[in-house]
Amino acid sequence: MPHESEFLRTLDERGFIHQCSDFAGLDALARRNEVVGYIGFDCTAVSLHIGSLIQIMMLYWLQQTGNKAVALMGGGTTRVGDPSGRDQSRKLLSVEEIEANKDGIKQVFARFLRFGAGKRDAIMLDNA
């Protein structure tokens, strides 16, 4: 399906899209730069692994095409210690460790996204 918005064209050309429940609706929003997209990241390490790159690049292309990118830090989720299908819970981190990890992750995002108060600037939120 041909896309009129630069955002969907870019993602489609790069193989990011497998399926969508309403291409026409999303394309219309993207043409008007009204798409707001977020990805959530737990703060269990000082940096992100390569598996997060696809999501970060999606946020990058969202912002580059005039839409709004939101990086959601899981400060609260990290405090829970969810086992996520494992036999035991992950190590509970102190508030200081979580904050240090968030600072490291923010540095990763700063290489890809422009943060600020402008309409097209990315924002970083925390679920803590």
MMTF fields as JSON, N, C-alpha, C and O atoms, coordinates in Angstrom:
{
  "mmtfVersion": "1.0.0",
  "mmtfProducer": "UNKNOWN",
  "numBonds": 511,
  "numAtoms": 512,
  "numGroups": 128,
  "numChains": 1,
  "numModels": 1,
  "chainsPerModel": [1],
  "groupsPerChain": [128],
  "chainIdList": ["A"],
  "bondAtomList": [4, 2, 8, 6, 12, 10, 16, 14, 20, 18, 24, 22, 28, 26, 32, 30, 36, 34, 40, 38, 44, 42, 48, 46, 52, 50, 56, 54, 60, 58, 64, 62, 68, 66, 72, 70, 76, 74, 80, 78, 84, 82, 88, 86, 92, 90, 96, 94, 100, 98, 104, 102, 108, 106, 112, 110, 116, 114, 120, 118, 124, 122, 128, 126, 132, 130, 136, 134, 140, 138, 144, 142, 148, 146, 152, 150, 156, 154, 160, 158, 164, 162, 168, 166, 172, 170, 176, 174, 180, 178, 184, 182, 188, 186, 192, 190, 196, 194, 200, 198, 204, 202, 208, 206, 212, 210, 216, 214, 220, 218, 224, 222, 228, 226, 232, 230, 236, 234, 240, 238, 244, 242, 248, 246, 252, 250, 256, 254, 260, 258, 264, 262, 268, 266, 272, 270, 276, 274, 280, 278, 284, 282, 288, 286, 292, 290, 296, 294, 300, 298, 304, 302, 308, 306, 312, 310, 316, 314, 320, 318, 324, 322, 328, 326, 332, 330, 336, 334, 340, 338, 344, 342, 348, 346, 352, 350, 356, 354, 360, 358, 364, 362, 368, 366, 372, 370, 376, 374, 380, 378, 384, 382, 388, 386, 392, 390, 396, 394, 400, 398, 404, 402, 408, 406, 412, 410, 416, 414, 420, 418, 424, 422, 428, 426, 432, 430, 436, 434, 440, 438, 444, 442, 448, 446, 452, 450, 456, 454, 460, 458, 464, 462, 468, 466, 472, 470, 476, 474, 480, 478, 484, 482, 488, 486, 492, 490, 496, 494, 500, 498, 504, 502, 508, 506],
  "bondOrderList": [1, 1, 1, 1, 1, 1, 1, 1, 1, 1, 1, 1, 1, 1, 1, 1, 1, 1, 1, 1, 1, 1, 1, 1, 1, 1, 1, 1, 1, 1, 1, 1, 1, 1, 1, 1, 1, 1, 1, 1, 1, 1, 1, 1, 1, 1, 1, 1, 1, 1, 1, 1, 1, 1, 1, 1, 1, 1, 1, 1, 1, 1, 1, 1, 1, 1, 1, 1, 1, 1, 1, 1, 1, 1, 1, 1, 1, 1, 1, 1, 1, 1, 1, 1, 1, 1, 1, 1, 1, 1, 1, 1, 1, 1, 1, 1, 1, 1, 1, 1, 1, 1, 1, 1, 1, 1, 1, 1, 1, 1, 1, 1, 1, 1, 1, 1, 1, 1, 1, 1, 1, 1, 1, 1, 1, 1, 1],
  "groupList": [{"groupName": "MET", "atomNameList": ["N", "CA", "C", "O"], "elementList": ["N", "C", "C", "O"], "formalChargeList": [0, 0, 0, 0], "bondAtomList": [1, 0, 2, 1, 3, 2], "bondOrderList": [1, 1, 2], "singleLetterCode": "M", "chemCompType": "L-PEPTIDE LINKING"}, {"groupName": "PRO", "atomNameList": ["N", "CA", "C", "O"], "elementList": ["N", "C", "C", "O"], "formalChargeList": [0, 0, 0, 0], "bondAtomList": [1, 0, 2, 1, 3, 2], "bondOrderList": [1, 1, 2], "singleLetterCode": "P", "chemCompType": "L-PEPTIDE LINKING"}, {"groupName": "HIS", "atomNameList": ["N", "CA", "C", "O"], "elementList": ["N", "C", "C", "O"], "formalChargeList": [0, 0, 0, 0], "bondAtomList": [1, 0, 2, 1, 3, 2], "bondOrderList": [1, 1, 2], "singleLetterCode": "H", "chemCompType": "L-PEPTIDE LINKING"}, {"groupName": "GLU", "atomNameList": ["N", "CA", "C", "O"], "elementList": ["N", "C", "C", "O"], "formalChargeList": [0, 0, 0, 0], "bondAtomList": [1, 0, 2, 1, 3, 2], "bondOrderList": [1, 1, 2], "singleLetterCode": "E", "chemCompType": "L-PEPTIDE LINKING"}, {"groupName": "SER", "atomNameList": ["N", "CA", "C", "O"], "elementList": ["N", "C", "C", "O"], "formalChargeList": [0, 0, 0, 0], "bondAtomList": [1, 0, 2, 1, 3, 2], "bondOrderList": [1, 1, 2], "singleLetterCode": "S", "chemCompType": "L-PEPTIDE LINKING"}, {"groupName": "PHE", "atomNameList": ["N", "CA", "C", "O"], "elementList": ["N", "C", "C", "O"], "formalChargeList": [0, 0, 0, 0], "bondAtomList": [1, 0, 2, 1, 3, 2], "bondOrderList": [1, 1, 2], "singleLetterCode": "F", "chemCompType": "L-PEPTIDE LINKING"}, {"groupName": "LEU", "atomNameList": ["N", "CA", "C", "O"], "elementList": ["N", "C", "C", "O"], "formalChargeList": [0, 0, 0, 0], "bondAtomList": [1, 0, 2, 1, 3, 2], "bondOrderList": [1, 1, 2], "singleLetterCode": "L", "chemCompType": "L-PEPTIDE LINKING"}, {"groupName": "ARG", "atomNameList": ["N", "CA", "C", "O"], "elementList": ["N", "C", "C", "O"], "formalChargeList": [0, 0, 0, 0], "bondAtomList": [1, 0, 2, 1, 3, 2], "bondOrderList": [1, 1, 2], "singleLetterCode": "R", "chemCompType": "L-PEPTIDE LINKING"}, {"groupName": "THR", "atomNameList": ["N", "CA", "C", "O"], "elementList": ["N", "C", "C", "O"], "formalChargeList": [0, 0, 0, 0], "bondAtomList": [1, 0, 2, 1, 3, 2], "bondOrderList": [1, 1, 2], "singleLetterCode": "T", "chemCompType": "L-PEPTIDE LINKING"}, {"groupName": "ASP", "atomNameList": ["N", "CA", "C", "O"], "elementList": ["N", "C", "C", "O"], "formalChargeList": [0, 0, 0, 0], "bondAtomList": [1, 0, 2, 1, 3, 2], "bondOrderList": [1, 1, 2], "singleLetterCode": "D", "chemCompType": "L-PEPTIDE LINKING"}, {"groupName": "GLY", "atomNameList": ["N", "CA", "C", "O"], "elementList": ["N", "C", "C", "O"], "formalChargeList": [0, 0, 0, 0], "bondAtomList": [1, 0, 2, 1, 3, 2], "bondOrderList": [1, 1, 2], "singleLetterCode": "G", "chemCompType": "PEPTIDE LINKING"}, {"groupName": "ILE", "atomNameList": ["N", "CA", "C", "O"], "elementList": ["N", "C", "C", "O"], "formalChargeList": [0, 0, 0, 0], "bondAtomList": [1, 0, 2, 1, 3, 2], "bondOrderList": [1, 1, 2], "singleLetterCode": "I", "chemCompType": "L-PEPTIDE LINKING"}, {"groupName": "GLN", "atomNameList": ["N", "CA", "C", "O"], "elementList": ["N", "C", "C", "O"], "formalChargeList": [0, 0, 0, 0], "bondAtomList": [1, 0, 2, 1, 3, 2], "bondOrderList": [1, 1, 2], "singleLetterCode": "Q", "chemCompType": "L-PEPTIDE LINKING"}, {"groupName": "CYS", "atomNameList": ["N", "CA", "C", "O"], "elementList": ["N", "C", "C", "O"], "formalChargeList": [0, 0, 0, 0], "bondAtomList": [1, 0, 2, 1, 3, 2], "bondOrderList": [1, 1, 2], "singleLetterCode": "C", "chemCompType": "L-PEPTIDE LINKING"}, {"groupName": "ALA", "atomNameList": ["N", "CA", "C", "O"], "elementList": ["N", "C", "C", "O"], "formalChargeList": [0, 0, 0, 0], "bondAtomList": [1, 0, 2, 1, 3, 2], "bondOrderList": [1, 1, 2], "singleLetterCode": "A", "chemCompType": "L-PEPTIDE LINKING"}, {"groupName": "ASN", "atomNameList": ["N", "CA", "C", "O"], "elementList": ["N", "C", "C", "O"], "formalChargeList": [0, 0, 0, 0], "bondAtomList": [1, 0, 2, 1, 3, 2], "bondOrderList": [1, 1, 2], "singleLetterCode": "N", "chemCompType": "L-PEPTIDE LINKING"}, {"groupName": "VAL", "atomNameList": ["N", "CA", "C", "O"], "elementList": ["N", "C", "C", "O"], "formalChargeList": [0, 0, 0, 0], "bondAtomList": [1, 0, 2, 1, 3, 2], "bondOrderList": [1, 1, 2], "singleLetterCode": "V", "chemCompType": "L-PEPTIDE LINKING"}, {"groupName": "TYR", "atomNameList": ["N", "CA", "C", "O"], "elementList": ["N", "C", "C", "O"], "formalChargeList": [0, 0, 0, 0], "bondAtomList": [1, 0, 2, 1, 3, 2], "bondOrderList": [1, 1, 2], "singleLetterCode": "Y", "chemCompType": "L-PEPTIDE LINKING"}, {"groupName": "TRP", "atomNameList": ["N", "CA", "C", "O"], "elementList": ["N", "C", "C", "O"], "formalChargeList": [0, 0, 0, 0], "bondAtomList": [1, 0, 2, 1, 3, 2], "bondOrderList": [1, 1, 2], "singleLetterCode": "W", "chemCompType": "L-PEPTIDE LINKING"}, {"groupName": "LYS", "atomNameList": ["N", "CA", "C", "O"], "elementList": ["N", "C", "C", "O"], "formalChargeList": [0, 0, 0, 0], "bondAtomList": [1, 0, 2, 1, 3, 2], "bondOrderList": [1, 1, 2], "singleLetterCode": "K", "chemCompType": "L-PEPTIDE LINKING"}],
  "groupTypeList": [0, 1, 2, 3, 4, 3, 5, 6, 7, 8, 6, 9, 3, 7, 10, 5, 11, 2, 12, 13, 4, 9, 5, 14, 10, 6, 9, 14, 6, 14, 7, 7, 15, 3, 16, 16, 10, 17, 11, 10, 5, 9, 13, 8, 14, 16, 4, 6, 2, 11, 10, 4, 6, 11, 12, 11, 0, 0, 6, 17, 18, 6, 12, 12, 8, 10, 15, 19, 14, 16, 14, 6, 0, 10, 10, 10, 8, 8, 7, 16, 10, 9, 1, 4, 10, 7, 9, 12, 4, 7, 19, 6, 6, 4, 16, 3, 3, 11, 3, 14, 15, 19, 9, 10, 11, 19, 12, 16, 5, 14, 7, 5, 6, 7, 5, 10, 14, 10, 19, 7, 9, 14, 11, 0, 6, 9, 15, 14],
  "groupIdList": [1, 2, 3, 4, 5, 6, 7, 8, 9, 10, 11, 12, 13, 14, 15, 16, 17, 18, 19, 20, 21, 22, 23, 24, 25, 26, 27, 28, 29, 30, 31, 32, 33, 34, 35, 36, 37, 38, 39, 40, 41, 42, 43, 44, 45, 46, 47, 48, 49, 50, 51, 52, 53, 54, 55, 56, 57, 58, 59, 60, 61, 62, 63, 64, 65, 66, 67, 68, 69, 70, 71, 72, 73, 74, 75, 76, 77, 78, 79, 80, 81, 82, 83, 84, 85, 86, 87, 88, 89, 90, 91, 92, 93, 94, 95, 96, 97, 98, 99, 100, 101, 102, 103, 104, 105, 106, 107, 108, 109, 110, 111, 112, 113, 114, 115, 116, 117, 118, 119, 120, 121, 122, 123, 124, 125, 126, 127, 128],
  "secStructList": [7, 7, 7, 1, 1, 2, 2, 2, 2, 2, 2, 2, 2, 6, 6, 7, 7, 1, 7, 7, 1, 7, 2, 2, 2, 2, 2, 2, 2, 2, 2, 6, 6, 7, 7, 3, 3, 3, 3, 3, 3, 3, 7, 1, 1, 1, 1, 7, 7, 4, 4, 4, 2, 2, 2, 2, 2, 2, 2, 2, 2, 2, 2, 2, 6, 6, 7, 3, 3, 3, 3, 3, 3, 3, 2, 2, 2, 2, 2, 2, 6, 7, 7, 6, 6, 1, 1, 1, 7, 7, 7, 7, 7, 7, 2, 2, 2, 2, 2, 2, 2, 2, 2, 2, 2, 2, 2, 2, 2, 2, 6, 6, 7, 7, 5, 1, 1, 1, 6, 6, 1, 5, 3, 3, 3, 3, 7, 7],
  "xCoordList": [0.848, 0.0, 0.894, 1.755, 0.711, 1.516, 1.076, -0.112, 2.057, 1.783, 2.053, 3.04, 1.178, 1.361, 2.267, 2.946, 2.29, 3.109, 4.558, 4.848, 5.443, 6.873, 7.195, 8.047, 6.522, 6.777, 6.525, 7.409, 5.333, 5.031, 5.855, 6.263, 6.104, 6.966, 8.346, 8.896, 8.895, 10.228, 10.263, 11.158, 9.296, 9.275, 9.07, 9.7, 8.198, 7.935, 9.177, 9.514, 9.854, 11.069, 12.15, 12.943, 12.189, 13.222, 12.788, 13.528, 11.614, 11.158, 10.65, 10.627, 10.247, 9.761, 8.33, 7.93, 7.562, 6.127, 5.816, 6.182, 5.132, 4.642, 3.148, 2.689, 2.403, 0.97, 0.478, 1.158, -0.706, -1.31, -2.821, -3.334, -3.53, -4.986, -5.693, -6.826, -5.042, -5.677, -4.615, -4.312, -4.05, -3.021, -3.524, -2.811, -4.745, -5.268, -5.371, -4.992, -5.877, -6.007, -4.656, -4.466, -3.721, -2.385, -1.676, -1.0, -1.829, -1.21, -1.751, -0.993, -3.061, -3.665, -3.117, -2.793, -3.014, -2.45, -0.99, -0.57, -0.227, 1.198, 1.387, 2.322, 0.511, 0.603, 0.4, 0.982, -0.426, -0.693, 0.261, 0.096, 1.249, 2.216, 1.521, 1.852, 0.548, -0.214, 0.044, -0.662, 1.035, 1.324, 2.232, 3.256, 1.836, 2.678, 2.933, 1.997, 4.202, 4.552, 5.498, 6.366, 5.322, 6.228, 6.744, 6.107, 7.902, 8.48, 8.94, 9.52, 8.682, 9.089, 10.354, 10.546, 11.211, 12.493, 12.696, 12.603, 12.97, 13.293, 14.692, 15.544, 14.909, 16.187, 17.023, 17.556, 17.141, 17.852, 19.348, 20.083, 19.811, 21.243, 21.594, 20.711, 22.878, 23.338, 23.223, 23.323, 23.017, 22.879, 21.839, 21.332, 21.528, 20.591, 21.37, 22.49, 20.784, 21.445, 20.99, 20.052, 21.648, 21.41, 19.96, 19.464, 19.284, 17.898, 16.952, 15.832, 17.385, 16.56, 16.723, 15.978, 17.683, 17.978, 16.802, 16.556, 16.083, 14.944, 13.914, 13.411, 13.604, 12.628, 13.138, 12.385, 14.409, 14.982, 14.943, 14.641, 15.243, 15.214, 13.794, 13.6, 12.797, 11.414, 11.094, 10.464, 11.531, 11.32, 12.079, 11.575, 13.287, 14.09, 13.34, 13.219, 12.835, 12.126, 10.805, 10.377, 10.165, 8.942, 9.245, 8.522, 10.312, 10.681, 11.175, 10.806, 11.995, 12.553, 11.479, 11.687, 10.342, 9.264, 8.202, 7.104, 8.528, 7.66, 6.665, 5.788, 6.768, 5.838, 6.511, 7.657, 5.822, 6.295, 6.753, 5.999, 7.992, 8.561, 8.607, 8.987, 8.214, 8.241, 9.051, 8.727, 10.098, 10.875, 10.381, 10.547, 9.781, 9.217, 10.184, 10.403, 10.753, 11.675, 10.868, 9.927, 11.234, 10.502, 11.081, 11.41, 11.206, 11.723, 10.871, 11.401, 9.556, 8.649, 8.662, 8.692, 8.64, 8.665, 9.937, 9.901, 11.047, 12.324, 12.306, 12.954, 11.577, 11.509, 10.711, 10.87, 9.861, 8.978, 9.723, 9.399, 10.707, 11.441, 10.676, 10.807, 9.885, 9.077, 9.951, 10.947, 9.599, 10.417, 10.3, 11.158, 9.278, 9.104, 9.336, 10.134, 8.649, 8.74, 9.934, 10.148, 10.708, 11.868, 11.449, 10.354, 12.34, 12.069, 12.18, 11.596, 12.933, 13.101, 13.045, 13.276, 12.735, 12.668, 14.054, 15.058, 14.089, 15.372, 15.775, 14.943, 17.055, 17.606, 16.927, 16.81, 16.488, 15.905, 17.023, 18.019, 16.851, 17.861, 17.463, 16.279, 18.461, 18.196, 17.763, 17.974, 17.164, 16.763, 17.985, 17.902, 19.116, 20.344, 20.818, 21.236, 20.754, 21.157, 20.231, 20.685, 18.946, 17.98, 18.229, 18.205, 18.467, 18.736, 20.017, 20.06, 21.052, 22.299, 22.052, 22.579, 21.256, 20.931, 20.141, 20.399, 19.18, 18.403, 19.314, 19.151, 20.269, 21.205, 21.998, 22.201, 22.445, 23.184, 22.322, 22.774, 21.088, 20.174, 19.829, 19.704, 19.676, 19.402, 20.517, 20.255, 21.75, 22.877, 22.762, 23.137, 22.247, 22.024, 20.98, 21.186, 19.867, 18.803, 19.259, 18.84, 20.109, 20.572, 21.344, 21.485, 21.837, 22.541, 21.575, 21.967, 20.32, 19.345, 18.188, 17.637, 17.822, 16.637, 16.994, 17.94, 16.227, 16.374, 15.283, 14.093, 15.701, 14.763, 14.609, 15.551, 13.437, 13.195, 11.716, 10.92, 11.363, 9.976, 9.234, 8.053, 9.911, 9.275, 8.256, 8.255, 7.391, 6.315, 6.847, 6.23, 7.966, 8.521, 9.66, 10.248, 9.973, 11.028, 10.521, 9.353, 11.412, 11.073, 10.966, 11.549, 10.213, 10.139, 10.485, 10.294, 10.995, 11.299, 10.449, 10.484, 9.693, 8.844, 9.316, 10.095, 8.849, 9.213, 7.939, 7.13, 7.753, 6.535, 6.653, 5.784, 7.721, 7.897, 6.962, 6.96],
  "yCoordList": [-1.176, 0.0, 1.24, 1.37, 2.144, 3.376, 4.304, 4.455, 4.909, 5.808, 7.239, 7.515, 8.147, 9.561, 10.255, 11.222, 9.786, 10.44, 9.977, 8.819, 10.911, 10.584, 9.558, 8.692, 9.653, 8.737, 7.289, 6.447, 6.981, 5.596, 5.129, 3.969, 6.022, 5.646, 5.24, 4.221, 6.043, 5.773, 4.444, 3.628, 4.226, 2.968, 1.772, 0.731, 1.911, 0.819, 0.49, -0.681, 1.515, 1.305, 0.593, -0.16, 0.818, 0.237, -1.08, -1.647, -1.565, -2.856, -2.855, -3.903, -1.706, -1.62, -2.126, -2.508, -2.139, -2.411, -3.842, -4.287, -4.553, -5.896, -5.833, -6.401, -5.149, -4.991, -3.781, -3.277, -3.327, -2.169, -2.315, -2.725, -1.987, -2.147, -1.055, -1.254, 0.105, 1.202, 2.069, 3.165, 1.576, 2.33, 3.702, 4.696, 3.761, 5.038, 6.064, 7.222, 5.645, 6.558, 7.02, 8.203, 6.085, 6.441, 7.337, 8.292, 7.035, 7.845, 9.277, 10.234, 9.418, 10.756, 11.543, 12.723, 10.9, 11.57, 11.955, 13.054, 11.058, 11.324, 12.462, 13.251, 12.553, 13.665, 15.005, 16.011, 15.02, 16.257, 16.424, 17.34, 15.548, 15.566, 15.507, 16.261, 14.596, 14.454, 13.13, 12.792, 12.386, 11.102, 11.335, 12.012, 10.765, 10.744, 9.275, 8.502, 8.899, 7.508, 7.397, 8.247, 6.341, 6.143, 4.716, 3.792, 4.567, 3.262, 3.301, 4.292, 2.226, 2.159, 1.335, 0.32, 1.781, 1.126, 0.985, 1.972, -0.228, -0.424, 0.101, 0.145, 0.489, 1.1, 0.107, 0.449, -1.112, -2.166, -2.181, -2.935, -1.369, -1.306, 0.126, 0.929, 0.444, 1.806, 2.185, 3.361, 1.201, 1.454, 0.498, -0.37, 0.655, -0.243, -1.228, -0.936, -2.392, -3.358, -3.144, -2.39, -3.798, -3.603, -3.909, -3.39, -4.738, -5.066, -3.878, -3.94, -2.806, -1.595, -0.663, 0.309, -0.942, -0.017, 0.163, 1.279, -0.894, -0.784, 0.2, 1.057, 0.074, 0.974, 2.413, 3.346, 2.588, 3.937, 4.543, 5.726, 3.751, 4.261, 4.615, 5.56, 3.87, 4.23, 5.603, 6.432, 5.845, 7.163, 8.236, 9.342, 7.907, 8.846, 9.251, 10.44, 8.264, 8.573, 9.282, 10.119, 8.962, 9.67, 11.156, 12.004, 11.468, 12.866, 13.516, 14.654, 12.827, 13.401, 13.76, 14.639, 13.092, 13.361, 14.295, 14.401, 14.973, 16.019, 15.611, 16.401, 14.406, 13.934, 13.944, 14.376, 13.479, 13.589, 12.239, 11.266, 12.187, 10.973, 11.097, 12.135, 10.021, 9.986, 8.769, 7.636, 9.009, 7.925, 7.783, 8.691, 6.649, 6.424, 5.575, 4.4, 6.186, 5.481, 4.719, 5.259, 3.473, 2.63, 2.658, 1.614, 3.857, 3.965, 3.196, 2.543, 3.27, 2.536, 1.048, 0.236, 0.684, -0.722, -1.397, -2.546, -0.694, -1.248, -1.539, -2.483, -0.744, -0.95, -2.198, -2.718, -2.68, -3.801, -5.126, -5.981, -5.316, -6.576, -7.697, -8.852, -7.389, -8.358, -9.459, -9.159, -10.741, -11.826, -12.022, -12.678, -11.479, -11.562, -12.971, -13.159, -13.955, -15.32, -16.102, -17.239, -15.533, -16.233, -16.979, -16.779, -17.834, -18.59, -17.739, -18.071, -16.639, -15.782, -14.322, -13.977, -13.476, -12.042, -11.492, -12.001, -10.442, -9.784, -9.031, -8.736, -8.728, -8.039, -6.682, -5.912, -6.403, -5.099, -4.067, -4.288, -2.951, -1.897, -0.774, -0.529, -0.102, 1.061, 2.23, 2.215, 3.225, 4.431, 5.063, 5.54, 5.07, 5.655, 4.896, 5.507, 3.558, 2.751, 3.007, 3.13, 3.085, 3.34, 4.708, 4.846, 5.713, 7.061, 7.083, 7.73, 6.387, 6.313, 5.622, 6.049, 4.559, 3.865, 4.771, 4.797, 5.515, 6.451, 7.489, 7.821, 8.001, 8.987, 8.399, 9.068, 7.159, 6.51, 6.296, 6.507, 5.88, 5.64, 6.951, 6.987, 8.025, 9.337, 9.737, 10.352, 9.392, 9.704, 8.955, 9.483, 7.735, 6.975, 7.69, 7.901, 8.06, 8.737, 10.059, 10.427, 10.771, 12.086, 11.988, 12.989, 10.822, 10.632, 10.53, 10.728, 10.223, 9.967, 10.964, 11.239, 11.5, 12.346, 13.736, 13.912, 14.709, 16.092, 16.334, 16.289, 16.589, 16.823, 18.312, 19.079, 18.72, 20.125, 20.385, 19.464, 21.664, 22.075, 22.39, 22.737, 22.273, 22.579, 21.532, 20.412, 21.911, 21.022, 19.689, 18.648, 19.711, 18.486, 17.886, 16.88, 18.497, 17.953, 16.707, 16.62, 15.758, 14.555, 14.907, 15.882, 14.093, 14.255, 12.929, 11.859, 13.02, 11.833, 11.877, 12.849, 10.822, 10.698, 9.511, 8.688, 9.424, 8.321, 7.818, 8.618, 6.507, 5.965, 5.795, 5.188, 6.33, 6.239, 7.209, 7.281],
  "zCoordList": [0.0, 0.0, 0.0, 0.87, -0.948, -0.957, 0.179, 0.461, 0.808, 1.93, 1.505, 0.822, 1.907, 1.588, 2.596, 2.248, 3.824, 4.849, 4.745, 4.443, 5.001, 4.997, 6.085, 5.889, 7.219, 8.325, 7.923, 8.08, 7.407, 7.037, 5.845, 5.793, 4.885, 3.75, 4.251, 3.832, 5.147, 5.676, 6.423, 6.202, 7.301, 8.053, 7.139, 7.328, 6.153, 5.222, 4.395, 4.218, 3.891, 3.096, 3.895, 3.33, 5.187, 6.043, 6.685, 7.489, 6.345, 6.846, 8.28, 8.925, 8.787, 10.159, 10.304, 11.404, 9.244, 9.348, 8.934, 7.846, 9.83, 9.514, 9.204, 8.212, 10.047, 9.834, 10.607, 11.501, 10.251, 10.909, 10.804, 9.763, 11.862, 11.848, 11.054, 10.614, 10.861, 10.126, 9.454, 9.927, 8.348, 7.629, 7.2, 7.337, 6.684, 6.179, 7.308, 7.131, 8.454, 9.582, 10.111, 10.392, 10.245, 10.719, 9.716, 10.099, 8.442, 7.392, 7.425, 7.266, 7.631, 7.697, 8.891, 8.759, 10.044, 11.221, 10.992, 11.354, 10.398, 10.158, 9.158, 9.291, 8.162, 7.194, 7.886, 7.48, 8.932, 9.678, 10.866, 11.672, 10.972, 12.083, 13.438, 14.354, 13.55, 14.787, 15.498, 16.448, 15.054, 15.688, 16.895, 16.803, 18.012, 19.209, 19.509, 19.716, 19.53, 19.785, 20.959, 21.158, 21.733, 22.864, 22.883, 22.377, 23.475, 23.75, 25.203, 25.646, 25.947, 27.344, 27.516, 26.847, 28.416, 28.674, 30.176, 30.907, 30.645, 32.052, 32.333, 31.446, 33.553, 33.965, 34.76, 35.815, 34.265, 34.987, 34.707, 35.345, 33.771, 33.444, 33.074, 32.772, 33.096, 32.835, 31.356, 31.005, 30.504, 29.073, 28.508, 29.22, 27.249, 26.575, 25.716, 25.296, 25.455, 24.582, 23.143, 22.886, 22.225, 20.791, 20.41, 19.41, 21.188, 20.904, 20.992, 20.484, 21.627, 21.733, 20.544, 20.417, 19.67, 18.577, 17.617, 17.16, 17.307, 16.385, 16.944, 16.218, 18.232, 18.841, 18.86, 18.583, 19.184, 19.206, 17.808, 17.655, 16.797, 15.421, 14.992, 14.227, 15.475, 15.164, 15.756, 15.099, 17.004, 17.604, 16.831, 16.636, 16.395, 15.602, 14.333, 14.039, 13.575, 12.326, 12.602, 11.808, 13.704, 14.08, 14.242, 13.718, 14.967, 15.177, 13.891, 13.601, 13.119, 11.896, 10.877, 10.04, 10.94, 9.991, 10.572, 10.028, 11.679, 12.203, 13.258, 13.609, 13.775, 14.79, 16.163, 16.284, 17.181, 18.565, 19.102, 19.083, 19.579, 20.161, 21.68, 22.222, 22.354, 23.813, 24.251, 23.891, 25.024, 25.627, 27.063, 27.877, 27.364, 28.692, 29.507, 29.213, 30.529, 31.41, 32.452, 33.034, 32.682, 33.624, 35.022, 35.586, 35.586, 36.946, 37.945, 38.844, 37.789, 38.666, 38.38, 39.305, 37.116, 36.721, 37.221, 37.662, 37.154, 37.591, 39.089, 39.542, 39.856, 41.309, 41.689, 42.794, 40.792, 41.098, 41.145, 41.971, 40.286, 40.255, 39.593, 39.997, 38.59, 37.844, 37.254, 36.596, 37.475, 36.94, 35.432, 34.842, 34.792, 33.333, 32.793, 31.875, 33.353, 32.849, 33.369, 32.949, 34.261, 34.819, 36.089, 36.614, 36.563, 37.786, 39.045, 40.077, 38.958, 40.128, 39.714, 38.555, 40.68, 40.402, 40.118, 40.617, 39.308, 39.079, 40.34, 41.198, 40.435, 41.599, 41.765, 40.812, 42.976, 43.258, 43.365, 44.053, 42.686, 42.672, 43.618, 43.85, 44.155, 45.003, 44.119, 42.906, 44.731, 43.999, 43.34, 42.209, 44.039, 43.492, 42.253, 41.269, 42.302, 41.143, 39.954, 38.816, 40.229, 39.154, 38.533, 37.31, 39.356, 38.837, 38.003, 36.957, 38.453, 37.68, 36.345, 35.318, 36.354, 35.105, 34.169, 32.965, 34.713, 33.882, 33.24, 32.066, 34.005, 33.451, 32.292, 31.278, 32.43, 31.348, 30.118, 28.992, 30.327, 29.207, 28.507, 27.283, 29.275, 28.677, 27.714, 26.681, 28.048, 27.164, 25.839, 24.792, 25.881, 24.642, 23.791, 22.596, 24.404, 23.664, 23.07, 21.972, 23.785, 23.32, 22.007, 21.304, 21.67, 20.393, 19.214, 18.064, 19.502, 18.445, 18.413, 17.347, 19.56, 19.657, 20.162, 20.93, 19.721, 20.186, 21.232, 20.921, 22.47, 23.564, 23.801, 23.6, 24.223, 24.516, 24.7, 24.884, 24.647, 24.877, 23.584, 23.619, 22.443, 21.17, 20.759, 21.269, 19.83, 19.378, 18.852, 19.075, 18.167, 17.586, 18.403, 18.005, 19.537, 20.386, 21.101, 21.48, 21.275, 22.029, 23.509, 23.982, 24.215, 25.666, 26.325, 25.746, 27.539, 28.315, 29.578, 30.333, 29.793, 30.975, 31.794, 31.313, 33.024, 33.913, 34.578, 35.048, 34.623, 35.23, 36.748, 37.374, 37.335, 38.799, 39.505, 40.734]
}
